[in-house]
């Protein structure tokens, strides 16, 4: 079993069967992880939030384009879609990752929100 599948199952053990299926891609994992992350924000579950964001950061740091691209376009890019994730992004997403995903966010968010995010990350 691949490292990303093992890590995904650790994050969302209730999705084990789905994540073990050969037809499930890393993109499918992030389609499950994003709503779970939103729910964890709503429930203020710091333990799950740490697991979820750590998994996304791990994927984003991998050499495999499938992994880092999936983290970017199926997870990080969508953090600006919901108030829960947008307001807490700077607490969970490192500045280094923010700088790399900034253009993805810029395509989806208006200038006012981008200025707020840039301020939280001290980007000029």
C-alpha positions in Angstrom: 0.0 0.0 0.0 1.3 3.4 -0.9 2.4 5.9 1.8 -0.3 8.4 0.8 -3.0 5.7 1.2 -1.7 4.7 4.7 -1.6 8.4 5.8 -5.0 9.1 4.4 -6.5 6.1 6.3 -4.8 7.4 9.5 -6.6 10.8 8.9 -10.0 9.4 8.0 -10.2 5.8 9.2 -13.9 5.7 8.5 -13.0 5.9 4.8 -10.6 3.0 4.9 -12.5 0.8 2.5 -12.8 3.6 -0.1 -9.2 4.7 0.3 -7.9 1.1 -0.1 -9.7 0.7 -3.4 -7.3 0.9 -6.3 -9.8 3.2 -8.1 -9.5 5.8 -5.4 -7.1 8.5 -6.4 -5.4 11.1 -4.1 -7.9 13.6 -5.6 -10.7 11.4 -4.2 -9.0 11.5 -0.8 -9.0 15.3 -0.8 -12.6 15.4 -1.8 -13.3 13.6 1.5 -10.7 15.5 3.5 -12.0 19.0 2.6 -15.5 18.6 4.1 -14.0 16.8 7.1 -11.7 19.7 7.6 -14.6 22.2 7.5 -16.5 20.0 10.0 -13.4 19.9 12.3 -13.3 23.7 12.2 -17.0 23.9 13.1 -16.4 21.5 16.0 -13.2 23.2 17.0 -11.5 19.8 16.9 -7.8 20.8 17.1 -6.6 17.2 17.0 -8.3 16.4 13.7 -7.4 19.8 12.3 -3.7 19.1 13.0 -4.0 15.6 11.3 -5.8 16.9 8.3 -3.5 19.9 7.7 -0.4 17.8 8.3 -1.6 15.3 5.7 -2.2 18.1 3.2 1.2 19.6 3.9 2.9 16.3 3.6 1.3 15.7 0.2 2.2 19.2 -0.9 5.9 18.6 0.0 6.2 15.4 -2.1 8.0 15.1 -5.4 5.1 13.3 -7.0 3.1 15.8 -9.1 -0.1 13.9 -8.4 0.4 14.4 -4.6 1.4 18.1 -4.5 -1.1 19.0 -7.3 -4.0 17.3 -5.6 -3.2 19.1 -2.3 -3.1 22.4 -4.2 -6.2 22.2 -6.4 -8.4 19.9 -4.3 -7.7 21.2 -0.9 -5.7 24.4 -0.4 -7.4 26.2 -3.3 -10.8 25.6 -1.7 -9.9 26.8 1.8 -11.0 30.3 0.7 -14.5 29.0 -0.2 -15.7 28.8 3.4 -15.5 31.3 6.3 -14.4 28.6 8.7 -11.3 27.7 6.7 -10.6 31.1 5.3 -10.5 32.8 8.8 -8.2 30.1 10.2 -6.0 29.5 7.2 -3.1 31.5 8.6 -3.1 29.3 11.7 -2.9 26.0 9.8 -1.2 26.7 6.5 2.5 27.7 6.7 3.7 30.9 5.0 5.8 28.8 2.6 2.8 26.9 1.4 0.7 30.1 1.3 3.2 31.7 -1.0 3.1 28.7 -3.3 -0.7 28.5 -3.4 -1.3 32.3 -3.5 -2.0 32.4 -7.2 -4.6 29.6 -6.9 -6.3 31.5 -4.2 -6.1 34.8 -6.2 -8.1 33.2 -9.0 -10.9 32.5 -6.6 -10.9 35.3 -4.1 -11.5 39.0 -4.5 -8.8 41.6 -3.9 -10.1 42.6 -0.5 -9.8 39.1 0.8 -6.4 38.6 -0.8 -5.2 41.7 1.0 -6.4 40.4 4.3 -4.7 37.0 3.7 -1.5 38.7 2.6 -1.6 40.8 5.7 -2.0 37.7 7.9 1.0 36.2 6.1 3.0 39.4 6.0 3.2 39.4 2.2 3.8 42.8 0.6 
